[in-house]
Structure formats: structure tokens, C-alpha cells
Amino acid sequence: MHIVSSTALRTDYISVSELARESREPIYITKNGEGDLVVMSIEAFEQREKVLQLRTELENSEQSRLATSSASSEESKRTLELVYDIFCLLQERLPFK
């Protein structure tokens, strides 16, 4: 996790920008010692949005399947665990943590 003061952001934007692009992680900006903002590179943001969209699609698909399925609760649990495992594998391959 990276934490940068708003003063550092103002006075050394280039370094903060480089840190965001290189780390591909959110950077927490503080103001007067308190959390104020989070900044990240556009690439990391777009990748995060893709993951969130995928998560939403998986959840919607699973809810739809469960609503129309007569599978036992144990079968449903195994299927959901499999979907979750696949999602975790996808996240591991993404460039941000």
C-alpha cells in the first residue's frame, strides 16, 4: 500500500504518477494526516473495472442458474466454489493486487 500526502502530490506529481503506473496499485492521498483520496493509473483502473464487471456477471449468472435449477444445495455449493476458484485464478493473472 502506498500513502502520499497531498503536499507531495502537489509538489512532485511526476513521481506520484510514475509510482501509480509502475505499481499498478491504488495510492492513498492524505490531507492533514487523514485519508482524503485514492488515485491510480488509468490502466489499473480499467483492469479493476473489468474485474468488477466480471464479478457482477458471474454473480448474476449464478443467481439465474440457481433460480431455474433443481440442483441440491450441495451441488450448488460445489458449483459456486468452482466459479469462485476460477474467479480467483483470473485475479491472480491480473496486473494489480
MOTA-V577230 format. One record per residue. N is the residue number from 0. RES is the residue in one small letter. PSI is psi in whole degrees, -180 to 180 (* if undefined). D_FIRST is the distance of its C-alpha to the first C-alpha in Angstrom with 2 decimals. Layout:
# MOTA-V577230
N_RES_PSI_D_FIRST ; N_RES_PSI_D_FIRST
This chain:
# MOTA-V577230
0_m_137_0.00 ; 1_h_132_3.79 ; 2_i_129_6.64 ; 3_v_141_10.10 ; 4_s_157_13.48 ; 5_s_-31_16.02 ; 6_t_-45_18.31 ; 7_a_-38_16.18 ; 8_l_-43_15.92 ; 9_r_-44_19.68 ; 10_t_-22_20.67 ; 11_d_54_18.55 ; 12_y_-41_17.89 ; 13_i_-44_18.54 ; 14_s_-40_15.75 ; 15_v_-41_13.15 ; 16_s_-44_14.93 ; 17_e_-41_14.95 ; 18_l_-43_11.23 ; 19_a_-44_10.92 ; 20_r_-39_13.82 ; 21_e_-42_12.98 ; 22_s_-26_9.49 ; 23_r_30_10.76 ; 24_e_159_7.49 ; 25_p_146_7.40 ; 26_i_124_6.98 ; 27_y_126_7.83 ; 28_i_129_11.17 ; 29_t_152_13.02 ; 30_k_121_16.80 ; 31_n_38_18.78 ; 32_g_0_15.92 ; 33_e_149_15.29 ; 34_g_136_12.93 ; 35_d_-48_14.93 ; 36_l_166_13.58 ; 37_v_132_11.05 ; 38_v_153_11.88 ; 39_m_165_11.70 ; 40_s_156_14.36 ; 41_i_-41_17.53 ; 42_e_-45_17.54 ; 43_a_-39_14.25 ; 44_f_-47_15.58 ; 45_e_-39_18.96 ; 46_q_-41_17.81 ; 47_r_-40_15.99 ; 48_e_-39_19.27 ; 49_k_-42_21.28 ; 50_v_-44_19.56 ; 51_l_-39_20.18 ; 52_q_-42_23.71 ; 53_l_-43_24.31 ; 54_r_-42_23.24 ; 55_t_-44_25.65 ; 56_e_-42_28.38 ; 57_l_-43_28.09 ; 58_e_-45_28.31 ; 59_n_-42_31.24 ; 60_s_-44_32.96 ; 61_e_-41_32.69 ; 62_q_-40_33.99 ; 63_s_-43_36.82 ; 64_r_-43_37.67 ; 65_l_-34_37.78 ; 66_a_-27_39.95 ; 67_t_0_42.48 ; 68_s_148_42.31 ; 69_s_22_44.59 ; 70_a_152_42.36 ; 71_s_163_42.13 ; 72_s_-33_39.09 ; 73_e_-42_38.45 ; 74_e_-41_38.63 ; 75_s_-41_36.30 ; 76_k_-44_33.77 ; 77_r_-41_33.97 ; 78_t_-45_33.61 ; 79_l_-40_30.56 ; 80_e_-40_28.95 ; 81_l_-45_29.84 ; 82_v_-42_28.34 ; 83_y_-43_25.09 ; 84_d_-42_25.10 ; 85_i_-43_25.71 ; 86_f_-44_22.88 ; 87_c_-40_20.46 ; 88_l_-40_21.93 ; 89_l_-42_21.43 ; 90_q_-37_17.73 ; 91_e_-29_17.40 ; 92_r_-7_19.17 ; 93_l_154_17.05 ; 94_p_-1_14.96 ; 95_f_163_11.62 ; 96_k_*_9.85
